[in-house]
């Protein structure tokens, strides 16, 4: 994330926190109540190149504290990344930072390699986009690769809407990161949706408390499993696509018969939005 200062009279920041013209990553998250937050990437594709360069500057020079000149770098990209995006990314690495070599790999293939596999299906769900990527003997089957425009950011927005129904208005820019943290701490994928709905209606078993940055305490119940459900029912966030599980099954079924067994045997989950408790089931 990239943040720029805003003037908000009803809130006061920490006097010890220095606000800069451009703030990125962790430092932007820490000062988010005083910043206008933007995201360089949308649905897995870089849209705001100036902000992306600020993020790379922060990564290389402030967090890693390295001189990139003459070094080699491995970059990852989503499947079906536009060629022009890849070219521009390489141009920035060579021209702005002076890297001696750049290798661009598909995220899903690296996730498969990390498990010691060369064939399988990777369900890669991050912040902006979810991809179903079949790989056979280290070759990505591009004609079978599927893209679902529902991922972590959509789950966060869905949670904001659900909390609003409960009476918690958390829909400002600064609140988005707060709700994202609630999502990461409390949300899970329901194995039995009807059972969890009955439990949430008849008992307080599923209710958890969360303390907001301003000290208020909110109670989160059925929203814990209802928010991630949009990954399996995209219509909940106004997306007319099949859900993650249906997409996965259809992708494998569309493969050649002699390849299907290899794909069914190795389904790898990767990305931040695959880490919800209950999702592997």
Buried (B, 14 or more C-beta within 10 A) or exposed (E): BBBBBBEBEEEEBEEEEEBEEBBBBEBBBBBBBBBEBBBBBBBBBBBBEEBBBBBBBBEBEEEEEEEBEEEEBEBBBBBBBEEEBBEBBBEBBEEEBEBEEBEBEBBBBBBBBEEEBBBBBBBBBBBBBBBBBBBBEEEBBEEBBBBBBBBBBBBBBBBBBBBEEEEBEBEEBBBBBBBBBBBBEBBBBBEEBEEBBEBBEEEEEBBBEBEBEEEEEBEBBBBBBBBBBBBBBBEBBEBEBBBBEBBBEEBBEEBEEEBBEBBBEBBBBBBEBBEBEBBEE
